[in-house]
Amino acid sequence: MTPEQIDRSVALMQRAGNRRALLARARQRRTGILAERIPELKLPTLILWGGRDRLIPPEDAERFHREIAGSTLMMFEDLGHAPEEEDPARTAAAVKQFLGME
């Protein structure tokens, strides 16, 4: 990531209410009504994940893939939490492939 991307992420986290919202969202990740409803998804779903994600573990991506019937998991082993920012060309290519645009 570039220094500008890091600065942007820090600035967003410092905005009023964002840190509290992020913590509340993190608490919902593994439990609660939203987590329980994941298997209800019945639409084509592409899961993009960084294999080096230290914020949300890759095991969560694998769980989503198991629980969402017919989903596609693209694990970028060399990327972290924000693969779409770390390697936009490669992640965009995966989205295009998923959408049948390539």
Kinemage of the C-alpha trace (Angstrom):
@kinemage 1
@onewidth
@group {chain A} dominant
@subgroup {mainchain}
@vectorlist {calphas} color= white
{ca met a 1} P 0.000 0.000 0.000
{ca thr a 2} L 1.119 3.527 -0.645
{ca pro a 3} L 1.632 6.123 2.087
{ca glu a 4} L -1.398 7.980 0.696
{ca gln a 5} L -3.626 4.910 1.098
{ca ile a 6} L -2.442 4.468 4.671
{ca asp a 7} L -3.077 8.150 5.445
{ca arg a 8} L -6.580 7.849 3.977
{ca ser a 9} L -7.366 4.786 6.095
{ca val a 10} L -6.154 6.533 9.242
{ca ala a 11} L -8.167 9.658 8.437
{ca leu a 12} L -11.330 7.604 7.885
{ca met a 13} L -10.874 5.841 11.224
{ca gln a 14} L -10.537 9.197 12.983
{ca arg a 15} L -13.857 10.537 11.698
{ca ala a 16} L -16.569 10.866 14.320
{ca gly a 17} L -18.366 7.577 14.938
{ca asn a 18} L -16.311 5.431 12.554
{ca arg a 19} L -14.219 3.654 15.195
{ca arg a 20} L -17.300 2.818 17.258
{ca ala a 21} L -19.110 1.547 14.152
{ca leu a 22} L -16.141 -0.615 13.145
{ca leu a 23} L -15.985 -2.207 16.600
{ca ala a 24} L -19.731 -2.883 16.590
{ca arg a 25} L -19.450 -4.443 13.147
{ca ala a 26} L -16.536 -6.625 14.221
{ca arg a 27} L -18.601 -7.991 17.106
{ca gln a 28} L -21.290 -9.123 14.630
{ca arg a 29} L -18.836 -11.057 12.467
{ca arg a 30} L -19.074 -14.476 14.082
{ca thr a 31} L -22.335 -14.364 15.970
{ca gly a 32} L -25.714 -12.726 15.808
{ca ile a 33} L -28.559 -12.657 13.359
{ca leu a 34} L -26.447 -11.558 10.399
{ca ala a 35} L -23.958 -14.412 10.793
{ca glu a 36} L -26.792 -16.908 11.180
{ca arg a 37} L -28.414 -15.730 7.935
{ca ile a 38} L -25.370 -16.223 5.677
{ca pro a 39} L -26.582 -19.671 4.490
{ca glu a 40} L -29.817 -18.020 3.298
{ca leu a 41} L -27.970 -16.285 0.458
{ca lys a 42} L -29.135 -17.819 -2.814
{ca leu a 43} L -27.470 -15.634 -5.430
{ca pro a 44} L -24.154 -15.779 -7.256
{ca thr a 45} L -21.582 -14.567 -4.774
{ca leu a 46} L -17.926 -13.748 -5.304
{ca ile a 47} L -15.814 -13.718 -2.152
{ca leu a 48} L -12.532 -11.822 -2.570
{ca trp a 49} L -10.080 -12.258 0.305
{ca gly a 50} L -6.467 -11.607 1.158
{ca gly a 51} L -4.618 -14.626 2.506
{ca arg a 52} L -2.528 -12.309 4.711
{ca asp a 53} L -5.530 -10.513 6.212
{ca arg a 54} L -4.711 -9.884 9.869
{ca leu a 55} L -7.972 -8.083 10.649
{ca ile a 56} L -10.461 -10.736 9.509
{ca pro a 57} L -8.900 -14.183 9.179
{ca pro a 58} L -8.992 -16.123 5.898
{ca glu a 59} L -10.848 -18.880 7.749
{ca asp a 60} L -13.888 -16.585 7.691
{ca ala a 61} L -13.732 -16.484 3.874
{ca glu a 62} L -13.626 -20.257 3.788
{ca arg a 63} L -16.626 -20.418 6.130
{ca phe a 64} L -18.583 -17.979 3.935
{ca his a 65} L -17.697 -20.091 0.912
{ca arg a 66} L -18.976 -23.253 2.635
{ca glu a 67} L -22.164 -21.561 3.827
{ca ile a 68} L -23.119 -19.722 0.618
{ca ala a 69} L -24.203 -22.379 -1.856
{ca gly a 70} L -22.555 -21.977 -5.232
{ca ser a 71} L -20.253 -19.163 -4.125
{ca thr a 72} L -16.851 -18.547 -5.674
{ca leu a 73} L -13.865 -17.860 -3.423
{ca met a 74} L -10.840 -16.002 -4.796
{ca met a 75} L -8.110 -16.072 -2.161
{ca phe a 76} L -5.159 -13.801 -2.914
{ca glu a 77} L -2.516 -15.454 -0.754
{ca asp a 78} L -0.024 -12.577 -1.032
{ca leu a 79} L -2.478 -9.774 -0.160
{ca gly a 80} L -3.876 -8.478 3.115
{ca his a 81} L -7.143 -6.981 4.348
{ca ala a 82} L -7.831 -4.755 1.336
{ca pro a 83} L -6.944 -6.763 -1.789
{ca glu a 84} L -8.952 -4.385 -3.988
{ca glu a 85} L -6.647 -1.550 -2.912
{ca glu a 86} L -3.434 -3.561 -2.737
{ca asp a 87} L -3.753 -5.000 -6.250
{ca pro a 88} L -6.707 -3.400 -8.059
{ca ala a 89} L -5.839 -4.867 -11.452
{ca arg a 90} L -5.789 -8.449 -10.222
{ca thr a 91} L -8.953 -8.131 -8.142
{ca ala a 92} L -10.789 -6.357 -10.990
{ca ala a 93} L -9.759 -9.204 -13.294
{ca ala a 94} L -11.289 -11.681 -10.840
{ca val a 95} L -14.541 -9.692 -10.766
{ca lys a 96} L -14.636 -9.517 -14.574
{ca gln a 97} L -14.070 -13.248 -14.803
{ca phe a 98} L -16.845 -13.892 -12.260
{ca leu a 99} L -19.222 -11.669 -14.243
{ca gly a 100} L -18.317 -13.407 -17.494
{ca met a 101} L -16.786 -10.267 -18.954
{ca glu a 102} L -13.528 -11.966 -19.984
